[in-house]
Amino acid sequence: MVCTYRPLSSVDFLRNSLNALLNDSTTRYAYPLVNAYDSTDSITVIAKLPGVSKDSVSILFENGTLTIKGTKSKAGFTNNDTVLVKERVGGNFEKTLHIPVKINDTAISATLVNGVLTIVLPKSDDVKPKTIAIN
């Protein structure tokens, strides 16, 4: 049997491992996952909260910062069960987003439907674009 010696194979393995780690498209983010959209009149934040009830979520907007806090239950098993696979975790969560424009905080609304939390933050009239008529 003939064996080929490759002196740099361990270096190649290390480089490939680091590339896979740094370029991994399945990067984990802090729970909950959110998307934020900026339109002319408002900023809309959408958070995925599967299995979380509206009673276990609180939303706070203060000094240009939006905070979503809550508790994700560990439903589906008891302490006597043996865990075979555990990819979903329960417990407390908190997500904080800085909102870069002035918001009309008296008109903020939020809905939680089918595990999707939608928060609409209407922009203040001071920051909305104004159309100027030409005389």
N, C-alpha and C positions, 0 to 999 in steps of 0.2 A: 504494500500500500504506500502510495506517495502522498506526502502532505506538503502543501505549499505554505511557506511562511510569509506572512504579510506583516511587517513590523509596524505599519501605521493603522492597522485595523482597529485597534482600541481607540485611537484618536478619531477615526472616522465614526465609530460608534458614539463617542462622546459628543462630537459635533452634530450628528443626526439627532441625538437625544435632546440636546439643547435647542436645536431648531424646532423640533416638534413641540417642545415645551413653550418656547417663546412665540411660535406662530400658530398655536392651537386655536382653532376657531370656536372651540367649546369653552372659552374662558368663562369662569364662574363669576357672577356679579352678586352684590349684596341683595338680599331679599327685602322687599319685593322688586321684581323687574319692572321698570317704568319706561315709558316713552313720553316725551314732551313735545308739543307742537305750538309754534308761534304763528298766530294769524293777525290780521289787522286789528280786530276787536278784543282778542283774548289770548291767553295761554291755556292750553288744555294738557293736563297730565293724565295719562292712563296707566294704571298699575294692575298687574295680574295678581289676584289674591284667591286662588282656588281653594275652596273649602273653608274660607274665613267668613264669619258672619259680620253684619254691620255693627252688632253690639260689641264686637271685640276689636274694632278699629277706631282710632281717633285721629283727627286731622287738625293741625295747628298752623296758622299763617301769622307770622310775627316778624316785623322788621325786614321784609323782603325774603324771608325764608319759609318754605313750606316743609312741614314735617308730617310724615305718615307713621303712626305707631300702632302696634297691635299685638295680638297673640294668635299664633297658629296652633291649633290643637293637635294632639297626637292620637287622633281617632283611629280605630281599627284594631287595636291590640291592647292587651292587659299586661301587667307586670309579670304574670305567670307564663306568658308566651315566649317561645324561643325565637329570636330574630334571625332570619335567614339572609335577608337582604334589607339594607336600610339606606335608601337614597333620599327619602323625604324626611325632613326633620321638623319638629315642632318647637314651640317656645316663643319668646318675645322677639319682635323685629322692630326696626326703626329705619326709615329712609328720609334723608334731608336733602332738599334741593334749593339752591339759590335762584330766585326769580329776578332777572336782570332789569325789569321795568316796573314802574309804579303801577300798583294794582288797586282797583276799587274794592277794598276788602269787605264792604257791606253787601256786595252782590256775588260773593263766591258761592258756588253750588257744587254738590258732590252726590253721585249716585253709585250704588253697588249692585250690579245685575250680573247674575251667572258667573261670579268670581272675577268680574272686571270692574275696578274702581275708576270712575271718571270724575276728575275735578276740573271745573271750568273757573279760571281766574280772569275776570273781565279787566281789561286795561283801564286805567284812569283816563278821563277825557284829556288830561294834560299831555299824554304821550301818544294819543291817536293821531294819525295824519289828518290834516285839515285841507280841504279844497278851497282855494282862493279864487274868487270870481274876478274876471278881468272886466274893467269898466270901459 
